[in-house]
Amino acid sequence: MSLRDLARELYRAQQQVERLEKLLLAAAPEEETAIQSELQDARAARQQLQKMIDGRKDSSSLPRRF
């Protein structure tokens, strides 16, 4: 996956986290547990994508030849 594709996926994941956070604020008490679980998964996916992007950035700055 290219860096551009990863950035797009990261943006979508950030939007999903923000949407779930807003939904959680307005949720009824019986819905909170399910939304919190989904929010936790979305945050984990966002963090994984961020680490993938950071890894791509770090490795691209290394020289390819010695």
C-alpha positions as CSV (number, residue, x, y, z in Angstrom):
1,M,0.0,0.0,0.0
2,S,1.4,3.4,-1.0
3,L,1.9,6.2,1.5
4,R,-0.9,8.1,-0.2
5,D,-3.3,5.2,0.3
6,L,-2.3,4.9,3.9
7,A,-2.9,8.6,4.5
8,R,-6.3,8.3,3.0
9,E,-7.1,5.3,5.2
10,L,-5.8,7.3,8.2
11,Y,-8.1,10.2,7.4
12,R,-11.1,7.8,7.2
13,A,-10.1,6.3,10.5
14,Q,-9.8,9.7,12.2
15,Q,-13.2,10.6,10.8
16,Q,-14.7,7.4,12.2
17,V,-13.2,8.0,15.6
18,E,-14.5,11.6,15.7
19,R,-18.0,10.4,14.6
20,L,-18.0,7.8,17.4
21,E,-16.9,10.2,20.0
22,K,-19.7,12.6,19.1
23,L,-22.2,9.7,19.1
24,L,-21.0,8.6,22.5
25,L,-21.6,12.0,24.0
26,A,-25.2,11.9,22.8
27,A,-25.8,8.2,23.5
28,A,-28.3,6.7,25.9
29,P,-26.7,4.8,28.8
30,E,-27.7,1.5,27.4
31,E,-25.9,2.2,24.1
32,E,-22.7,3.5,25.7
33,T,-21.0,0.1,26.1
34,A,-21.5,-0.9,22.5
35,I,-20.3,2.5,21.2
36,Q,-17.3,2.5,23.6
37,S,-16.3,-0.9,22.2
38,E,-16.6,0.2,18.6
39,L,-14.6,3.4,19.5
40,Q,-11.8,1.4,21.1
41,D,-11.5,-0.7,17.9
42,A,-11.6,2.4,15.7
43,R,-8.8,4.0,17.8
44,A,-6.7,0.9,17.6
45,A,-7.1,0.9,13.8
46,R,-6.2,4.6,13.6
47,Q,-3.1,4.0,15.8
48,Q,-2.0,1.1,13.6
49,L,-2.3,3.2,10.4
50,Q,-0.4,6.0,12.1
51,K,2.4,3.6,13.0
52,M,2.5,2.3,9.4
53,I,2.8,5.8,8.0
54,D,5.5,6.7,10.6
55,G,7.4,3.5,9.6
56,R,7.2,4.4,5.9
57,K,8.5,7.9,6.6
58,D,11.4,6.7,8.7
59,S,12.5,4.0,6.4
60,S,12.3,6.2,3.3
61,S,14.9,8.6,4.7
62,L,17.5,5.9,5.0
63,P,20.0,5.6,2.2
64,R,19.4,2.7,-0.2
65,R,23.1,2.3,-1.2
66,F,26.2,2.5,0.8
